[in-house]
Amino acid sequence: QVHLVESGGGLVQAGGSLTLACTATGLAFSPDSMGWYRQAPGKEREFVVRLKWADGSTKYLESVKGRFTVSRDGAQNTVTQRMDSKRPEDTTIYYCTERVDRRNIDNYWGQGTQVTVSS
């Protein structure tokens, strides 16, 4: 069993920056990849970024390329998402996920953390 805990959400002005962290707890942690999604009330869940754990390679949603940066810390079982140049449309709940193998299944989900961008 793996538990994922997100932190770092809050309120930020448009154009500002915010950093989210996702920490995995458990006796063993060896994911194929980690990911971030976001979902606003009444809206479809949206892919944001995916990071392969073995080599750190990434895939980003087109609208966040150049503004969001994801990285990993294997020693602390943590994945970090830095969000720069925030826009009002970035306002939503962000979720951290884990995929245990190459199947297109997000096996584990965090509880989510709220991000609000004010104008």
Secondary structure in CASP SS format (residue, H / E / C, confidence):
PFRMAT SS
TARGET T0000
AUTHOR 0000-0000-0000
METHOD secondary structure of the structure
MODEL  1
Q C 1.00
V C 1.00
H E 1.00
L E 1.00
V E 1.00
E E 1.00
S E 1.00
G C 1.00
G C 1.00
G E 1.00
L E 1.00
V E 1.00
Q E 1.00
A C 1.00
G C 1.00
G C 1.00
S C 1.00
L E 1.00
T E 1.00
L E 1.00
A E 1.00
C E 1.00
T E 1.00
A E 1.00
T E 1.00
G C 1.00
L C 1.00
A C 1.00
F C 1.00
S C 1.00
P C 1.00
D C 1.00
S E 1.00
M E 1.00
G E 1.00
W E 1.00
Y E 1.00
R E 1.00
Q E 1.00
A C 1.00
P C 1.00
G C 1.00
K C 1.00
E C 1.00
R C 1.00
E E 1.00
F E 1.00
V E 1.00
V E 1.00
R E 1.00
L E 1.00
K E 1.00
W C 1.00
A C 1.00
D C 1.00
G C 1.00
S C 1.00
T E 1.00
K E 1.00
Y E 1.00
L C 1.00
E H 1.00
S H 1.00
V H 1.00
K C 1.00
G C 1.00
R C 1.00
F E 1.00
T E 1.00
V E 1.00
S E 1.00
R E 1.00
D E 1.00
G H 1.00
A H 1.00
Q H 1.00
N C 1.00
T E 1.00
V E 1.00
T E 1.00
Q E 1.00
R E 1.00
M E 1.00
D C 1.00
S C 1.00
K C 1.00
R C 1.00
P H 1.00
E H 1.00
D H 1.00
T C 1.00
T E 1.00
I E 1.00
Y E 1.00
Y E 1.00
C E 1.00
T E 1.00
E E 1.00
R E 1.00
V C 1.00
D C 1.00
R C 1.00
R C 1.00
N C 1.00
I C 1.00
D C 1.00
N C 1.00
Y E 1.00
W E 1.00
G C 1.00
Q C 1.00
G C 1.00
T E 1.00
Q E 1.00
V E 1.00
T E 1.00
V E 1.00
S E 1.00
S C 1.00
END
